[in-house]
Amino acid sequence: MRADRPSATAALIAAATVFLSRDPALAQFVPDGAAEMCARCLTPRQRLLERRGLRWLAWSAERATIPGLMLHFILRKRWIEQALRGAITRGCRRVVVIGAGYDTLAARLAPIFPAVRFTEVDHPATQAVKRAALPGSANLQFVAADLARVPLGRVLPPSREPSVYIAEGLLMYLAPADLDALFAALDGEIIFTMMEATPGGRIAFHNATWVERALLALWQEPFTWGLAREALGDFLGARGLRLREYADLAQVNPELVLARGELVVHATRVA
């Protein structure tokens, strides 16, 4: 992303959340309160396609780029939230959301779990919009950092509390060395998303069109890392982690039209 402006991807996902919350058939999938929070982070221009007469344009744009992408965003967030709630039940007392964008997970759960410390680490330009838009909470902390320039270990103080780290929609943008440094800085449980390479070896959603590739180039947020699911266990083991579970949302929900080629993963640091 450009250093002088908020993430285009963060705005896209927030706009998709608001958009689907207005759809009678799909609103059931949007977490309570998420659309309202996302709407506060968007400019009037970014909310333009919410208008009833223009909703067809949003659906057309999705079909022309990555069919099922908006609902995929929502379902991966629901999966992550369920995994996190399970970790809190097991005793997690610190949650760190890395590259949070306009995601509402920490803001929604912090008041529900006052004994848990929530921290969001994100680029200053994106985080400034979010902090101005959303109400604060005593157990929610914001840490502004450009993780492309500063390692996570330098901006996040160490803690002995049972922790969960969330890296949603982040790892596909990292170079291998940066990816290794990030995993080395994390302990406890880790919930993340990862791309699987297409049969042709390209790091992209498998049902993406050429239009999507052009948009990524325009936004200057290209995907650079992916991994085959068969290699996931070895990848985690080499970094001192054990796989708890993973999901291919398109396979789990065959009745729905979803983007294909991204997994959600839950791993634990080996003691």
LUMFI-894018 format. One record per residue (C-alpha): residue number from 0; residue in three letters; chain; x, y, z. Coordinates in Angstrom, 3 decimals. Each point is the difference from the previous one (the first is absolute). Layout:
N
+------+------+-------+----------+----------+----------+
: resi : resn : chain :     east :    north :       up :
+------+------+-------+----------+----------+----------+
:  NUM :  ALA :     A :        X :        Y :        Z :
...
+------+------+-------+----------+----------+----------+
END
This chain:
271
+------+------+-------+----------+----------+----------+
: resi : resn : chain :     east :    north :       up :
+------+------+-------+----------+----------+----------+
:    0 :  MET :     A :    0.000 :    0.000 :    0.000 :
:    1 :  ARG :     A :    1.059 :    3.623 :   -0.428 :
:    2 :  ALA :     A :    1.472 :    1.603 :    3.105 :
:    3 :  ASP :     A :   -2.158 :    3.118 :   -0.258 :
:    4 :  ARG :     A :   -3.461 :   -1.568 :   -0.174 :
:    5 :  PRO :     A :   -2.094 :   -2.691 :    1.710 :
:    6 :  SER :     A :   -0.116 :   -3.493 :   -1.438 :
:    7 :  ALA :     A :   -2.279 :   -0.451 :   -3.010 :
:    8 :  THR :     A :   -0.509 :   -3.621 :    1.029 :
:    9 :  ALA :     A :   -1.177 :    1.061 :    3.474 :
:   10 :  ALA :     A :   -2.579 :    2.289 :   -1.589 :
:   11 :  LEU :     A :   -1.093 :   -2.701 :   -2.438 :
:   12 :  ILE :     A :   -0.669 :   -2.537 :    2.768 :
:   13 :  ALA :     A :   -1.781 :    2.571 :    2.158 :
:   14 :  ALA :     A :   -2.178 :    1.031 :   -2.945 :
:   15 :  ALA :     A :   -0.801 :   -3.665 :   -0.708 :
:   16 :  THR :     A :   -1.065 :   -0.468 :    3.622 :
:   17 :  VAL :     A :   -2.388 :    2.948 :   -0.176 :
:   18 :  PHE :     A :   -1.254 :   -1.051 :   -3.425 :
:   19 :  LEU :     A :   -0.855 :   -3.568 :    1.052 :
:   20 :  SER :     A :   -1.684 :    1.197 :    3.192 :
:   21 :  ARG :     A :   -2.573 :    1.696 :   -2.244 :
:   22 :  ASP :     A :   -0.731 :   -3.190 :   -1.962 :
:   23 :  PRO :     A :   -3.070 :   -1.885 :    1.299 :
:   24 :  ALA :     A :    1.460 :   -3.406 :   -0.862 :
:   25 :  LEU :     A :    3.572 :    0.563 :    1.215 :
:   26 :  ALA :     A :   -0.338 :    2.364 :    2.979 :
:   27 :  GLN :     A :   -0.243 :   -3.031 :    2.304 :
:   28 :  PHE :     A :    3.720 :   -0.674 :   -0.548 :
:   29 :  VAL :     A :    1.180 :    3.454 :    1.107 :
:   30 :  PRO :     A :    0.950 :    0.125 :    3.725 :
:   31 :  ASP :     A :   -2.185 :    2.233 :    2.146 :
:   32 :  GLY :     A :    1.327 :    3.554 :    0.111 :
:   33 :  ALA :     A :    2.687 :   -0.569 :   -2.658 :
:   34 :  ALA :     A :   -1.717 :    1.894 :   -2.812 :
:   35 :  GLU :     A :   -0.674 :    3.052 :    2.147 :
:   36 :  MET :     A :    3.656 :    0.184 :    1.062 :
:   37 :  CYS :     A :    1.269 :   -0.528 :   -3.531 :
:   38 :  ALA :     A :   -2.268 :    2.731 :   -1.353 :
:   39 :  ARG :     A :    1.609 :    2.541 :    2.335 :
:   40 :  CYS :     A :    3.411 :   -0.712 :   -1.533 :
:   41 :  LEU :     A :   -1.115 :    0.644 :   -3.583 :
:   42 :  THR :     A :   -0.225 :    3.235 :   -1.933 :
:   43 :  PRO :     A :   -3.279 :    0.905 :   -1.773 :
:   44 :  ARG :     A :    1.612 :   -0.951 :   -3.300 :
:   45 :  GLN :     A :    0.959 :   -3.436 :    1.325 :
:   46 :  ARG :     A :   -3.616 :   -0.546 :    1.071 :
:   47 :  LEU :     A :   -1.433 :    1.011 :   -3.347 :
:   48 :  LEU :     A :   -0.942 :   -3.518 :   -1.104 :
:   49 :  GLU :     A :   -2.265 :   -0.461 :    3.037 :
:   50 :  ARG :     A :   -2.629 :    2.035 :   -1.796 :
:   51 :  ARG :     A :   -2.842 :   -2.171 :   -1.164 :
:   52 :  GLY :     A :    0.229 :    1.068 :   -3.616 :
:   53 :  LEU :     A :    3.717 :   -0.828 :   -0.173 :
:   54 :  ARG :     A :    0.103 :   -3.359 :    1.788 :
:   55 :  TRP :     A :   -0.068 :   -1.811 :   -3.344 :
:   56 :  LEU :     A :    3.292 :    1.706 :   -0.824 :
:   57 :  ALA :     A :    1.695 :   -1.496 :    3.077 :
:   58 :  TRP :     A :   -1.200 :   -3.500 :   -0.894 :
:   59 :  SER :     A :    1.156 :    0.504 :   -3.581 :
:   60 :  ALA :     A :    3.416 :    1.156 :    1.192 :
:   61 :  GLU :     A :    0.358 :   -3.077 :    2.202 :
:   62 :  ARG :     A :   -0.933 :   -2.374 :   -2.840 :
:   63 :  ALA :     A :    2.532 :    1.770 :   -2.231 :
:   64 :  THR :     A :    2.839 :   -0.368 :    2.533 :
:   65 :  ILE :     A :   -0.401 :   -2.784 :    2.608 :
:   66 :  PRO :     A :   -3.472 :   -1.581 :    0.199 :
:   67 :  GLY :     A :   -1.042 :   -0.581 :    3.607 :
:   68 :  LEU :     A :    2.723 :    2.195 :    1.504 :
:   69 :  MET :     A :   -2.221 :    2.133 :    2.248 :
:   70 :  LEU :     A :   -1.654 :   -2.962 :    1.693 :
:   71 :  HIS :     A :    3.378 :   -1.717 :    0.274 :
:   72 :  PHE :     A :    1.277 :    2.991 :    1.994 :
:   73 :  ILE :     A :   -2.909 :   -0.281 :    2.414 :
:   74 :  LEU :     A :    0.209 :   -3.769 :    0.473 :
:   75 :  ARG :     A :    3.731 :    0.083 :    0.668 :
:   76 :  LYS :     A :   -0.603 :    2.640 :    2.667 :
:   77 :  ARG :     A :   -2.668 :   -2.194 :    1.608 :
:   78 :  TRP :     A :    2.396 :   -2.979 :   -0.004 :
:   79 :  ILE :     A :    2.753 :    2.089 :    1.597 :
:   80 :  GLU :     A :   -2.367 :    1.339 :    2.641 :
:   81 :  GLN :     A :   -1.164 :   -3.504 :    0.904 :
:   82 :  ALA :     A :    3.605 :   -1.189 :    0.307 :
:   83 :  LEU :     A :    0.870 :    3.022 :    2.157 :
:   84 :  ARG :     A :   -2.986 :   -0.480 :    2.298 :
:   85 :  GLY :     A :    1.121 :   -3.587 :    0.517 :
:   86 :  ALA :     A :    3.493 :    1.195 :    0.939 :
:   87 :  ILE :     A :   -1.441 :    2.489 :    2.494 :
:   88 :  THR :     A :   -2.015 :   -2.816 :    1.552 :
:   89 :  ARG :     A :    3.260 :   -1.948 :    0.386 :
:   90 :  GLY :     A :    1.599 :    2.891 :    1.893 :
:   91 :  CYS :     A :    1.335 :    2.470 :   -2.564 :
:   92 :  ARG :     A :    0.469 :    3.410 :    1.623 :
:   93 :  ARG :     A :    1.629 :    1.969 :   -2.812 :
:   94 :  VAL :     A :   -1.105 :    0.370 :   -3.619 :
:   95 :  VAL :     A :    2.197 :    1.723 :   -2.584 :
:   96 :  VAL :     A :   -1.467 :    0.805 :   -3.414 :
:   97 :  ILE :     A :    2.826 :    0.637 :   -2.472 :
:   98 :  GLY :     A :   -0.788 :    2.180 :   -3.009 :
:   99 :  ALA :     A :   -3.540 :    0.448 :    1.260 :
:  100 :  GLY :     A :   -1.226 :    2.405 :   -2.671 :
:  101 :  TYR :     A :   -3.622 :    0.893 :    0.696 :
:  102 :  ASP :     A :   -0.783 :   -3.399 :    1.503 :
:  103 :  THR :     A :   -2.414 :    0.269 :    2.939 :
:  104 :  LEU :     A :    0.870 :   -3.170 :    1.927 :
:  105 :  ALA :     A :    1.981 :    1.624 :    2.812 :
:  106 :  ALA :     A :   -2.351 :    2.976 :    0.294 :
:  107 :  ARG :     A :   -3.035 :   -2.295 :    0.267 :
:  108 :  LEU :     A :    1.492 :   -2.564 :    2.391 :
:  109 :  ALA :     A :    1.911 :    2.310 :    2.358 :
:  110 :  PRO :     A :   -3.153 :    1.106 :    1.895 :
:  111 :  ILE :     A :   -1.222 :   -3.619 :    0.154 :
:  112 :  PHE :     A :    3.272 :   -1.325 :    1.483 :
:  113 :  PRO :     A :    1.279 :    2.748 :    2.358 :
:  114 :  ALA :     A :    2.626 :   -2.336 :    1.512 :
:  115 :  VAL :     A :    1.692 :   -0.438 :   -3.393 :
:  116 :  ARG :     A :    2.449 :    2.591 :   -1.384 :
:  117 :  PHE :     A :   -0.516 :    0.755 :   -3.695 :
:  118 :  THR :     A :    2.675 :    1.680 :   -2.116 :
:  119 :  GLU :     A :   -0.135 :    1.037 :   -3.635 :
:  120 :  VAL :     A :    3.214 :    0.605 :   -1.930 :
:  121 :  ASP :     A :   -0.382 :    1.714 :   -3.349 :
:  122 :  HIS :     A :    1.375 :    2.571 :   -2.418 :
:  123 :  PRO :     A :   -0.355 :    3.544 :    1.403 :
:  124 :  ALA :     A :   -2.023 :    1.314 :   -2.967 :
:  125 :  THR :     A :   -2.614 :   -2.754 :    0.251 :
:  126 :  GLN :     A :   -0.106 :   -0.056 :    3.767 :
:  127 :  ALA :     A :   -0.522 :    3.761 :    0.268 :
:  128 :  VAL :     A :   -3.279 :   -0.300 :   -1.899 :
:  129 :  LYS :     A :   -1.164 :   -2.840 :    2.208 :
:  130 :  ARG :     A :    0.908 :    1.668 :    3.302 :
:  131 :  ALA :     A :   -1.903 :    3.126 :   -1.012 :
:  132 :  ALA :     A :   -3.046 :   -2.016 :   -1.041 :
:  133 :  LEU :     A :   -0.453 :   -2.588 :    2.750 :
:  134 :  PRO :     A :   -0.619 :    0.399 :    3.720 :
:  135 :  GLY :     A :    2.846 :   -0.993 :    2.306 :
:  136 :  SER :     A :    0.050 :   -2.658 :    2.687 :
:  137 :  ALA :     A :    2.092 :   -0.292 :    3.147 :
:  138 :  ASN :     A :    1.391 :   -3.377 :   -1.097 :
:  139 :  LEU :     A :    0.597 :    0.888 :   -3.664 :
:  140 :  GLN :     A :    3.364 :    1.485 :   -0.975 :
:  141 :  PHE :     A :    1.094 :    1.306 :   -3.408 :
:  142 :  VAL :     A :    3.644 :   -0.226 :   -1.080 :
:  143 :  ALA :     A :    0.895 :    1.879 :   -3.198 :
:  144 :  ALA :     A :    2.838 :   -1.601 :   -1.948 :
:  145 :  ASP :     A :    0.994 :   -0.576 :   -3.617 :
:  146 :  LEU :     A :    0.883 :   -3.692 :    0.218 :
:  147 :  ALA :     A :    1.617 :    0.189 :   -3.438 :
:  148 :  ARG :     A :    2.693 :    2.138 :    1.640 :
:  149 :  VAL :     A :   -0.039 :   -0.915 :    3.714 :
:  150 :  PRO :     A :   -0.018 :   -3.595 :    1.331 :
:  151 :  LEU :     A :   -2.954 :   -0.906 :    2.198 :
:  152 :  GLY :     A :    2.312 :   -0.928 :    2.881 :
:  153 :  ARG :     A :    1.208 :    3.608 :    0.220 :
:  154 :  VAL :     A :   -3.460 :    1.541 :    0.352 :
:  155 :  LEU :     A :   -1.771 :   -2.645 :    2.069 :
:  156 :  PRO :     A :    1.177 :   -0.395 :    3.602 :
:  157 :  PRO :     A :    0.530 :   -3.607 :    1.153 :
:  158 :  SER :     A :   -2.608 :   -1.611 :    2.214 :
:  159 :  ARG :     A :   -0.301 :   -3.200 :    1.995 :
:  160 :  GLU :     A :   -3.776 :   -0.016 :   -0.254 :
:  161 :  PRO :     A :   -1.610 :   -2.778 :   -2.059 :
:  162 :  SER :     A :   -0.326 :    1.720 :   -3.369 :
:  163 :  VAL :     A :   -1.670 :   -0.348 :   -3.372 :
:  164 :  TYR :     A :    1.330 :    1.789 :   -3.075 :
:  165 :  ILE :     A :   -2.201 :    0.612 :   -3.027 :
:  166 :  ALA :     A :    1.431 :    0.714 :   -3.450 :
:  167 :  GLU :     A :   -2.956 :    0.148 :   -2.366 :
:  168 :  GLY :     A :    0.636 :    0.928 :   -3.616 :
:  169 :  LEU :     A :    3.625 :    0.917 :    0.728 :
:  170 :  LEU :     A :    2.472 :   -2.785 :   -0.677 :
:  171 :  MET :     A :   -0.559 :   -0.055 :   -3.769 :
:  172 :  TYR :     A :    1.625 :    3.443 :   -0.202 :
:  173 :  LEU :     A :    3.232 :   -0.992 :    1.811 :
:  174 :  ALA :     A :    3.354 :   -1.088 :   -1.359 :
:  175 :  PRO :     A :    1.286 :   -3.350 :    1.378 :
:  176 :  ALA :     A :    2.550 :    1.644 :    2.311 :
:  177 :  ASP :     A :   -2.632 :    2.354 :    1.428 :
:  178 :  LEU :     A :   -2.369 :   -2.931 :    0.434 :
:  179 :  ASP :     A :    2.590 :   -1.963 :    1.993 :
:  180 :  ALA :     A :    0.765 :    3.028 :    2.181 :
:  181 :  LEU :     A :   -3.696 :    0.463 :    0.737 :
:  182 :  PHE :     A :   -0.558 :   -3.615 :    1.054 :
:  183 :  ALA :     A :    3.152 :    0.100 :    2.143 :
:  184 :  ALA :     A :   -1.444 :    2.939 :    1.938 :
:  185 :  LEU :     A :   -3.238 :   -1.797 :    0.867 :
:  186 :  ASP :     A :   -0.761 :   -2.425 :    2.805 :
:  187 :  GLY :     A :   -3.175 :   -1.645 :    1.242 :
:  188 :  GLU :     A :   -2.719 :   -0.598 :   -2.580 :
:  189 :  ILE :     A :    0.001 :    1.469 :   -3.515 :
:  190 :  ILE :     A :   -2.994 :    0.374 :   -2.311 :
:  191 :  PHE :     A :    0.813 :    1.044 :   -3.543 :
:  192 :  THR :     A :   -1.064 :   -0.180 :   -3.618 :
:  193 :  MET :     A :    2.154 :   -1.235 :   -2.859 :
:  194 :  MET :     A :   -0.280 :   -0.257 :   -3.744 :
:  195 :  GLU :     A :    0.435 :   -3.212 :   -1.944 :
:  196 :  ALA :     A :    1.738 :    0.371 :   -3.331 :
:  197 :  THR :     A :   -2.119 :   -0.572 :   -3.102 :
:  198 :  PRO :     A :    0.743 :   -3.097 :   -2.130 :
:  199 :  GLY :     A :    2.119 :    2.320 :   -2.130 :
:  200 :  GLY :     A :    2.037 :    1.106 :    3.029 :
:  201 :  ARG :     A :   -1.471 :    3.501 :    0.294 :
:  202 :  ILE :     A :   -0.779 :    1.387 :    3.490 :
:  203 :  ALA :     A :   -3.616 :    1.051 :   -0.429 :
:  204 :  PHE :     A :   -3.561 :   -1.047 :    0.645 :
:  205 :  HIS :     A :   -0.604 :   -2.954 :   -2.281 :
:  206 :  ASN :     A :   -3.125 :    1.468 :   -1.557 :
:  207 :  ALA :     A :    1.482 :    3.499 :   -0.454 :
:  208 :  THR :     A :   -0.209 :    1.673 :   -3.384 :
:  209 :  TRP :     A :    2.506 :    2.173 :   -1.825 :
:  210 :  VAL :     A :   -1.901 :    3.038 :    1.296 :
:  211 :  GLU :     A :    0.897 :   -0.941 :    3.578 :
:  212 :  ARG :     A :    3.689 :   -0.228 :   -0.878 :
:  213 :  ALA :     A :   -0.151 :    3.456 :   -1.546 :
:  214 :  LEU :     A :   -1.639 :    1.448 :    3.119 :
:  215 :  LEU :     A :    2.637 :   -1.492 :    2.300 :
:  216 :  ALA :     A :    2.677 :    1.597 :   -2.146 :
:  217 :  LEU :     A :   -1.835 :    3.317 :    0.097 :
:  218 :  TRP :     A :   -0.326 :   -0.134 :    3.806 :
:  219 :  GLN :     A :    3.670 :   -1.008 :    0.303 :
:  220 :  GLU :     A :   -0.937 :   -2.857 :    2.352 :
:  221 :  PRO :     A :    1.116 :   -3.119 :   -1.948 :
:  222 :  PHE :     A :   -0.049 :   -3.504 :    1.509 :
:  223 :  THR :     A :    3.501 :   -1.403 :    0.452 :
:  224 :  TRP :     A :   -0.304 :   -3.138 :    2.186 :
:  225 :  GLY :     A :   -2.075 :   -3.147 :   -0.032 :
:  226 :  LEU :     A :    0.272 :   -3.629 :    1.086 :
:  227 :  ALA :     A :   -1.578 :   -3.317 :   -0.951 :
:  228 :  ARG :     A :   -2.175 :   -1.448 :    2.771 :
:  229 :  GLU :     A :    1.966 :   -3.252 :   -0.189 :
:  230 :  ALA :     A :    3.108 :    1.933 :    1.079 :
:  231 :  LEU :     A :   -1.703 :    1.827 :    2.871 :
:  232 :  GLY :     A :    0.971 :   -2.475 :    2.743 :
:  233 :  ASP :     A :    3.672 :    0.006 :   -0.953 :
:  234 :  PHE :     A :    0.007 :    3.789 :   -0.406 :
:  235 :  LEU :     A :   -1.372 :    0.478 :    3.518 :
:  236 :  GLY :     A :    2.193 :   -2.715 :    1.527 :
:  237 :  ALA :     A :    3.145 :    1.673 :   -1.346 :
:  238 :  ARG :     A :   -1.057 :    3.138 :    1.896 :
:  239 :  GLY :     A :   -0.797 :   -1.697 :    3.298 :
:  240 :  LEU :     A :   -3.758 :   -0.122 :   -0.559 :
:  241 :  ARG :     A :   -2.618 :   -2.734 :   -0.043 :
:  242 :  LEU :     A :   -3.117 :    0.053 :   -2.160 :
:  243 :  ARG :     A :   -3.255 :    0.032 :    1.962 :
:  244 :  GLU :     A :   -2.388 :    0.251 :   -2.948 :
:  245 :  TYR :     A :   -0.522 :    1.650 :   -3.337 :
:  246 :  ALA :     A :   -2.944 :    0.580 :   -2.317 :
:  247 :  ASP :     A :   -0.590 :    0.477 :   -3.694 :
:  248 :  LEU :     A :   -3.171 :    2.056 :    0.227 :
:  249 :  ALA :     A :   -1.058 :   -0.736 :   -3.575 :
:  250 :  GLN :     A :    0.135 :   -3.733 :    0.747 :
:  251 :  VAL :     A :   -1.726 :    0.354 :    3.369 :
:  252 :  ASN :     A :   -2.860 :    1.974 :   -1.581 :
:  253 :  PRO :     A :   -0.563 :   -1.617 :   -3.431 :
:  254 :  GLU :     A :   -3.510 :    1.456 :   -0.187 :
:  255 :  LEU :     A :    1.413 :    3.544 :   -0.084 :
:  256 :  VAL :     A :    1.865 :    1.845 :   -2.739 :
:  257 :  LEU :     A :    3.318 :    0.934 :    1.630 :
:  258 :  ALA :     A :    3.474 :    1.090 :   -1.031 :
:  259 :  ARG :     A :    2.355 :   -2.964 :   -0.244 :
:  260 :  GLY :     A :    3.665 :   -0.405 :    0.851 :
:  261 :  GLU :     A :    0.353 :    1.352 :    3.555 :
:  262 :  LEU :     A :    0.145 :   -2.019 :    3.227 :
:  263 :  VAL :     A :   -0.593 :    1.078 :    3.597 :
:  264 :  VAL :     A :    2.448 :   -1.651 :    2.405 :
:  265 :  HIS :     A :    0.284 :   -0.396 :    3.768 :
:  266 :  ALA :     A :    3.378 :   -1.058 :    1.421 :
:  267 :  THR :     A :    1.628 :   -0.216 :    3.439 :
:  268 :  ARG :     A :    3.571 :    0.592 :    1.110 :
:  269 :  VAL :     A :    1.617 :   -3.281 :    1.107 :
:  270 :  ALA :     A :    1.139 :    0.205 :    3.622 :
+------+------+-------+----------+----------+----------+
END
